[in-house]
C-alpha cells in the first residue's frame, strides 16, 4: 500500500457525460458571460461585421470573439496567442464558443479593430450595475496610477536623457580616438588590426550620434519635448523610487462595493487637472444628480474644485503644504486670518492687511493684501524677508476654505479614500503582470484597460450577488 492518493489507470475505459453542457456547473461564471454578451446589441455598440458579407469566406460572429476576450481577461489571459491555445483545450472556453477556435491573428485583429465598441461594452456593464442599484451611496474615490507601456525606457527620450546620451557618445568617441593615437605609435602589424577595429567603432558611434541628433530635432518639435519610438503616445513619468515609461490611468471607484464606474487612460504624468473630468464621468455613469468625490493632495487645483462645486459635485481634497515661508521657519499663509466682513487679513502680530490691487496669474484673478505696518513690526523677521508681507487671495478662495472646513469635520474621508481606491489598482496590476500593457498607442491601450475594468467589475458583482442571481437579474 503506497499510502498516497492514486490516480486512475490511463487505459481504463471512462463514461464521460453525454452532453457538453454537463461539464459546466450552474454557478460557473462563463454562463454569466454567455448571457451578458448574447443580450447585447452589438450593432448599436458599433462592432464591425455584425452583418455577414454576401460574398467571401464566412467570418466569426463578433459575439464569439468578444466572449473569448471577456473570458480571457477574467482568467488573466490577455495574449491572443494564449487565447488561441486555450480555445483548443479549455473546456469552459469550448463551451462558451461552441468549440470554435479562431487563430491568434483573428483574435488580435478583433481587439484592435473594435476598440470603441469594446469600451462601450464596459459602459454597458456599468449601466447594468446602475440598474441593479449598486451605486446608491453616490460616493467615489478618484486616483491615478502609472502603468508600464511596451516602450522600453531606452527607447524614450527627454531633454535630460538626450543630453546624457549624447555626452556618453562623445566620451566614447574621444576614448577611441585616444586609443587610435596610441595604436599608431605601436608595431606596424599590430597597428593595422587595432586601427581597423577602432575606426569601425568610431564610425558606428558617429552614426549613432547622427541618429540621436535627428531624434533631438523631433523631440524639440513635440509639445511636451518627449519622443517614444515603440509606442509614440506613452510618456516618461515620475514614480516613487524611479521613473516609468507608460500611461497614467485614472479611476473613480465606488466606496460601497468598490466598483469602477469610470476610468480614463491619459499620458499626462500629473493628476492636477483630472479631478473635474473624472468626477463628471463618474456622475454620468452612475446616473446620480449629486456626488461626493474623495481624492488625495495631488488633485488639489482651485479651478478643478470650483468646476466640481458648480456642477453639484462635493469634493474632499486636502491642500498640500507648499509654502516656502513655512518651510524656512516663517509664518505661512495659514497663520493669517481672513476677515470677510471687511475684506482684510489679520496677521499674527495683530496688524491688518488691506486689499490693495489685483493681478492675474495662471488665468486666475488674485487680490493682493498688504500692511503698512510691516516696517516697524517687531515680528517682521519671522514673517518676511522683504520690506512688506503680501498675501494673495484667489477670487474663489471661499470655495476652497469651505472645502477644507468640510474635510476637517470629516477626517475619516481620507482613510475611506485610501481603503477604496488603492486595492483595485493593486488587483489590476497583479492581473496584468510585470509587462502591464501589451498594445501600442493610447487608443488601443484604452481598449485594453476597458477589458481589465470590465473583468474587474464582473468579478466584483459576481462576488456580491452570485452568478445565478446576477443572470436572473439580467433576465428580469
C-alpha positions in Angstrom: 0.0 0.0 0.0 1.5 3.3 -1.1 -0.3 5.5 1.5 -0.6 8.2 -1.3 -3.7 9.3 -3.2 -3.5 7.5 -6.5 -5.0 8.4 -9.9 -6.9 6.3 -12.3 -5.4 4.0 -14.8 -5.0 5.7 -18.2 -6.0 2.6 -20.0 -9.3 2.3 -18.0 -12.5 3.0 -20.0 -14.4 6.0 -18.8 -18.0 7.1 -19.3 -17.9 10.9 -19.9 -21.1 13.0 -19.7 -23.3 12.7 -22.7 -23.8 16.4 -23.0 -21.1 19.0 -23.3 -23.2 21.3 -21.1 -22.9 18.9 -18.1 -19.2 19.9 -17.7 -20.3 23.5 -16.8 -21.9 23.9 -13.4 -24.8 26.2 -12.9 -22.8 28.8 -11.0 -19.9 28.9 -13.4 -19.0 32.5 -14.4 -18.9 31.5 -18.1 -22.7 31.2 -18.0 -23.0 34.8 -17.0 -20.5 35.9 -19.7 -22.5 33.9 -22.3 -25.8 35.5 -21.3 -24.4 39.0 -21.0 -22.8 39.0 -24.4 -25.9 37.4 -26.1 -28.1 40.1 -24.5 -26.0 43.0 -26.1 -27.0 44.8 -29.3 -23.6 44.6 -30.9 -24.7 46.7 -33.9 -25.7 49.6 -31.6 -22.4 49.3 -29.8 -20.5 49.8 -33.1 -19.0 46.4 -33.6 -17.7 45.6 -37.1 -19.1 42.8 -39.2 -22.2 42.2 -37.2 -24.0 41.6 -40.5 -22.3 38.9 -42.6 -20.8 39.7 -46.0 -22.7 38.4 -49.0 -19.5 37.0 -50.7 -16.3 35.6 -49.4 -15.4 33.3 -46.6 -17.7 33.3 -43.6 -16.4 35.2 -40.6 -16.6 34.6 -36.9 -19.5 36.5 -35.3 -18.3 39.4 -33.1 -20.1 37.9 -30.1 -17.9 34.8 -30.3 -14.7 36.8 -30.2 -16.0 39.1 -27.5 -16.8 36.1 -25.3 -13.2 34.8 -25.8 -11.7 38.2 -24.7 -14.0 38.6 -21.7 -13.2 35.0 -20.6 -9.5 35.6 -21.1 -9.4 38.8 -19.1 -11.5 37.2 -16.3 -8.8 34.5 -16.1 -5.7 36.7 -16.6 -5.2 35.5 -20.2 -4.6 38.7 -22.3 -2.4 37.4 -25.1 -4.1 36.5 -28.4 -1.7 33.5 -28.9 -2.5 32.2 -25.4 -6.2 32.7 -26.1 -5.9 30.7 -29.3 -4.3 27.7 -27.4 -7.0 27.9 -24.6 -9.8 27.8 -27.2 -8.4 24.5 -28.4 -8.0 22.8 -25.0 -10.1 24.7 -22.3 -13.5 23.0 -21.7 -15.0 26.2 -20.4 -13.9 28.2 -23.5 -15.1 25.4 -25.8 -18.5 25.5 -24.2 -18.6 29.3 -24.4 -17.7 29.4 -28.1 -19.4 26.2 -29.3 -16.0 24.6 -29.9 -14.9 27.4 -32.3 -11.1 28.0 -32.2 -10.1 31.2 -34.1 -6.4 31.7 -34.9 -4.5 34.3 -32.9 -4.4 36.9 -35.8 -8.2 36.9 -35.9 -8.4 37.3 -32.2 -5.8 40.1 -32.1 -7.4 42.0 -35.0 -10.8 41.9 -33.3 -9.4 43.8 -30.3 -7.5 46.2 -32.5 -10.4 47.0 -34.9 -13.2 47.2 -32.3 -11.7 49.4 -29.6 -14.6 51.9 -29.3 -17.2 49.1 -29.3 -15.3 47.2 -26.5 -15.1 50.4 -24.5 -18.9 50.7 -25.0 -19.4 47.2 -23.6 -17.6 48.2 -20.4 -20.0 51.1 -20.2 -22.9 48.7 -20.7 -21.9 46.6 -17.7 -21.7 49.8 -15.6 -25.2 50.6 -16.7 -26.3 47.1 -15.6 -24.7 47.8 -12.2 -26.7 51.1 -12.0 -29.9 49.2 -12.8 -29.1 46.8 -10.0 -28.9 49.8 -7.6 -25.2 49.1 -6.8 -24.3 52.8 -6.8 -26.8 54.0 -4.3 -24.3 55.6 -2.0 -23.1 58.1 -4.6 -19.5 58.5 -3.2 -16.4 57.8 -5.3 -12.7 57.9 -4.7 -10.6 59.1 -7.5 -6.9 58.3 -8.0 -4.3 57.7 -10.7 -1.6 55.1 -11.1 1.3 54.7 -13.6 1.2 51.6 -15.8 4.1 50.4 -17.9 3.8 50.6 -21.7 5.5 48.2 -24.1 8.0 51.0 -24.8 11.4 50.3 -23.2 13.0 53.1 -21.2 15.9 53.2 -23.5 13.6 54.0 -26.4 12.1 57.0 -24.7 13.9 60.4 -25.0 13.5 63.5 -22.9 15.8 66.6 -22.9 17.8 65.3 -19.9 18.1 61.7 -21.4 19.2 63.1 -24.8 21.8 65.3 -23.3 23.2 62.4 -21.2 23.3 60.0 -24.1 25.0 62.5 -26.4 27.6 63.1 -23.7 28.2 59.3 -23.4 28.7 59.0 -27.2 31.1 62.0 -27.2 33.1 60.4 -24.3 33.3 57.1 -26.1 34.4 58.7 -29.3 37.1 60.7 -27.5 38.3 57.5 -25.8 38.6 55.5 -29.0 40.4 58.4 -30.7 42.9 58.4 -27.9 43.4 54.6 -28.3 43.7 55.2 -32.1 46.6 57.6 -31.4 48.3 55.0 -29.2 47.8 52.3 -31.8 49.5 54.5 -34.4 52.6 54.5 -32.3 52.7 50.7 -31.9 54.3 48.0 -34.1 53.1 48.0 -37.8 51.4 44.6 -37.8 49.5 45.3 -34.6 48.6 48.8 -35.5 46.8 47.9 -38.7 44.4 45.4 -37.0 43.8 47.6 -34.0 43.3 50.7 -36.2 40.7 48.9 -38.3 38.6 47.9 -35.2 38.8 51.3 -33.6 37.8 53.1 -36.8 34.8 50.8 -37.1 33.7 51.6 -33.5 34.2 55.3 -34.1 32.1 55.2 -37.3 29.3 53.3 -35.5 29.3 55.9 -32.8 29.2 58.8 -35.3 26.2 57.2 -36.9 24.6 56.8 -33.6 25.3 60.5 -32.8 23.6 61.5 -36.1 20.5 59.4 -35.2 20.4 61.0 -31.8 20.6 64.5 -33.4 17.7 63.7 -35.7 15.7 62.4 -32.7 16.6 65.5 -30.8 15.1 67.7 -33.5 12.0 65.5 -33.5 11.8 65.8 -29.7 12.1 69.6 -29.7 9.1 69.8 -32.1 6.9 67.7 -29.8 4.6 69.7 -27.4 5.9 68.1 -24.3 9.5 67.7 -25.5 9.4 63.9 -25.5 9.6 61.2 -28.1 9.0 57.4 -27.7 10.0 55.1 -30.5 8.0 51.9 -29.8 4.7 53.4 -28.5 4.6 57.1 -29.7 1.8 58.0 -27.2 3.4 56.8 -24.0 5.5 59.2 -21.8 8.2 59.2 -19.2 6.6 59.8 -15.8 7.8 60.2 -12.3 7.0 57.5 -9.8 8.2 56.6 -6.3 11.7 55.5 -6.4 12.3 55.8 -10.2 10.6 56.8 -13.4 8.4 54.8 -15.7 7.6 54.9 -19.4 3.9 54.4 -19.7 0.4 55.8 -19.0 -1.3 57.4 -16.1 -4.6 55.5 -15.6 -7.4 57.4 -13.8 -10.2 55.6 -12.0 -13.2 56.5 -10.0 -14.1 53.8 -7.5 -17.4 53.4 -5.7 -16.9 53.4 -1.9 -19.7 50.9 -1.2 -18.9 48.0 -3.5 -15.5 49.1 -4.9 -16.8 49.0 -8.4 -15.2 51.2 -11.1 -17.9 53.3 -12.8 -15.4 55.4 -14.8 -11.8 55.2 -15.9 -9.6 57.0 -18.3 -6.1 56.4 -19.8 -4.0 59.5 -20.0 -0.4 60.2 -21.0 -0.1 63.1 -18.5 2.1 62.4 -15.6 0.2 64.8 -13.3 -3.2 64.3 -11.6 -3.6 68.0 -11.1 -6.1 68.6 -13.9 -8.1 65.3 -13.7 -10.5 65.9 -10.8 -13.4 67.5 -12.6 -13.4 65.4 -15.7 -13.2 62.1 -13.8 -15.9 63.2 -11.3 -18.2 64.3 -14.2 -17.7 60.9 -16.0 -18.4 59.0 -12.7 -21.6 61.0 -12.0 -22.9 60.4 -15.6 -22.0 56.7 -15.4 -23.7 56.3 -12.0 -26.8 58.3 -13.0 -26.9 60.5 -9.9 -27.5 64.2 -9.6 -25.1 64.9 -6.7 -21.9 63.1 -5.9 -19.2 63.2 -3.3 -15.6 62.9 -4.6 -12.6 61.9 -2.5 -9.1 62.5 -3.8 -5.5 63.0 -2.4 -3.5 66.2 -2.4 -2.2 65.5 -5.9 -5.6 66.5 -7.3 -5.7 69.9 -5.5 -6.5 72.6 -8.0 -8.6 75.6 -7.4 -10.1 75.6 -10.9 -10.9 71.9 -10.8 -12.6 72.1 -7.3 -14.7 75.2 -8.3 -15.7 73.4 -11.5 -16.9 70.5 -9.4 -18.8 72.7 -7.0 -20.6 74.5 -9.9 -22.0 71.1 -11.1 -23.1 69.9 -7.7 -20.1 67.7 -7.1 -18.9 67.9 -3.5 -15.1 67.5 -3.4 -12.9 66.4 -0.5 -9.3 67.2 -1.4 -6.6 68.1 1.2 -4.5 71.1 0.4 -0.8 70.4 0.0 1.7 72.3 2.2 3.8 74.1 -0.4 4.6 77.3 1.5 8.2 78.3 1.2 8.0 80.6 4.1 6.6 77.9 6.4 9.4 75.5 5.3 12.0 78.2 6.2 10.5 78.7 9.7 8.5 81.8 9.0 4.7 82.5 9.1 2.7 80.8 6.3 -0.5 82.0 4.8 -2.5 79.7 7.1 -1.2 81.8 10.1 -3.1 84.9 8.7 -6.8 85.1 9.4 -9.2 86.4 6.7 -11.9 88.7 7.9 -14.7 88.5 5.3 -16.8 91.3 6.8 -14.1 93.9 6.0 -12.2 92.0 3.3 -8.9 92.1 5.2 -6.4 89.8 6.7 -5.2 89.8 10.3 -1.5 88.9 10.8 0.0 87.1 13.8 1.2 90.5 15.2 -2.4 91.8 15.2 -2.0 94.2 12.2 -4.4 94.4 9.3 -3.5 93.7 5.6 -5.9 95.5 3.3 -6.8 94.8 -0.3 -4.5 97.0 -2.4 -4.8 95.7 -6.0 -5.4 92.6 -8.2 -3.2 90.6 -10.5 -3.9 87.7 -13.0 -1.6 84.6 -12.6 -2.2 81.3 -14.5 -5.6 82.7 -15.7 -6.6 83.2 -12.1 -7.6 86.6 -10.6 -5.8 87.2 -7.3 -6.3 90.0 -4.8 -3.1 91.2 -3.1 -3.3 92.2 0.6 -0.5 94.4 2.1 0.0 96.0 5.5 1.6 99.4 6.0 2.9 98.4 9.5 5.5 95.9 8.4 8.4 98.4 8.5 8.1 98.9 12.3 6.8 95.4 13.2 8.9 93.5 15.8 8.0 90.1 14.2 9.0 91.1 10.7 12.0 88.7 10.6 9.6 85.8 11.5 7.2 86.9 8.7 9.1 88.0 5.6 12.5 88.9 4.1 11.0 91.7 2.1 10.0 95.2 3.1 6.4 94.1 3.5 4.4 90.9 3.7 2.0 90.2 0.8 -0.9 87.8 0.9 -2.6 86.7 -2.3 -6.2 85.6 -2.3 -8.0 84.0 -5.2 -11.4 85.4 -6.1 -12.9 81.9 -5.4 -10.9 81.2 -2.3 -14.0 80.9 -0.3 -14.9 77.7 -2.1 -11.6 76.2 -1.1 -11.9 77.3 2.5 -15.4 75.8 2.8 -14.0 72.5 1.4 -11.2 72.5 4.0 -13.6 73.1 6.8 -15.7 70.2 5.4 -12.7 68.0 5.3 -11.6 68.9 8.9 -15.1 68.0 10.1 -14.8 64.6 8.4 -11.2 63.4 8.8 -12.2 59.7 8.1 -12.8 60.7 4.5 -9.1 60.3 3.6 -8.9 56.9 5.2 -12.0 55.9 3.3 -10.3 57.1 0.1 -7.2 55.0 0.7 -9.2 51.9 1.6 -11.3 52.3 -1.6 -9.1 53.2 -4.4 -5.7 51.6 -3.7 -6.9 47.9 -3.8 -8.3 48.0 -7.4 -5.0 49.3 -8.7 -3.1 46.6 -7.0 -5.5 43.9 -8.2 -5.4 45.1 -11.8 -1.6 45.3 -11.9 -1.4 41.8 -10.4 -3.6 40.5 -13.2 -1.6 42.3 -15.9 1.7 41.0 -14.7 5.1 42.8 -14.9 4.7 43.9 -18.5 1.3 45.6 -17.9 0.0 46.8 -21.3 0.5 44.7 -24.4 -0.8 47.1 -27.1 0.6 50.4 -28.5 -0.9 53.9 -28.8 -3.3 55.5 -26.3 -6.4 54.4 -28.2 -5.5 50.7 -28.2 -4.2 50.9 -24.6 -7.6 52.4 -23.6 -9.3 49.4 -25.1 -7.1 47.0 -23.2 -7.7 48.9 -20.0 -11.5 48.7 -20.6 -11.3 45.0 -20.8 -9.4 44.8 -17.5 -12.0 47.1 -15.8 -14.9 45.1 -17.3 -13.4 41.9 -15.9 -12.8 43.5 -12.5 -16.4 44.8 -12.3 -17.8 41.5 -13.3 -15.8 39.7 -10.7 -16.9 42.2 -8.0 -20.6 41.9 -9.0 -20.4 38.1 -9.1 -18.9 38.1 -5.6 -21.6 40.5 -4.3 -24.7 38.9 -5.9 -23.6 35.4 -7.1 -23.6 34.1 -10.6 -27.2 32.7 -10.7 -28.8 35.8 -9.1 -26.9 38.0 -11.5 -28.1 36.0 -14.5 -31.7 36.2 -13.1 -31.4 39.9 -12.6 -30.3 40.3 -16.3 -33.2 38.2 -17.4 -35.7 40.3 -15.4 
